[in-house]
Amino acid sequence: MRWITALTVAVALAGAGWYVYAAGAASRDAEVAELKLANSNILLGYATAAQQAEEVIRETQTAKTVAVAAADARARKEVQDANKKLEAARAALHTGDVGVRINGADCAAAASSSDLPAASAAPGLVDGTSGWLPAGVSESVFGLQYEINYDAAKISGLQEYVREVCR
């Protein structure tokens, strides 16, 4: 009879243990499901934030591309306008309508104040302080003016690029 009592107690304890385990397993399964749902919500939030950030980056890149294109177009137009003015001046130089004249300092005063020998005035110059350049030299002056204008337009374009795009 003792062994029946011991067996009954053992069966009762096993049944109680199984009940507690089953109840705990159901609770654990519910907690695991809740954690999986929370994890998927967090991942969905990250994915949404990444998509929004990507869209902002795309919009910013588009705006900067438009700004660069506009700055480039303005710089090209300025260079073209400067080239048209220069070509008009060259044409006027070739026709004799205009010339390049150099205005200088008073050579007599410069010669008296330094070790330079006094020079006689060149033919066609009133006092040696100014004169017209020959056509070949005038062409060189226009060429230099073109290069200066072109470089200034490039520098201006780069400055505008930095202002517009690299904020």
Secondary structure by P-SEA (a helix, b strand, c coil): caaaaaaaaaaaaaaaaaaaaaaaaaaaaaaaaaaaaaaaaaaaaaaaaaaaaaaaaaaaaaaaaaaaaaaaaaaaaaaaaaaaaaaaaaaaaaaccbbbbbbbccaaaaaaacccccccccccccccccccccaaaaaaaaaaaaaaaaaaaaaaaaaaaaacccc
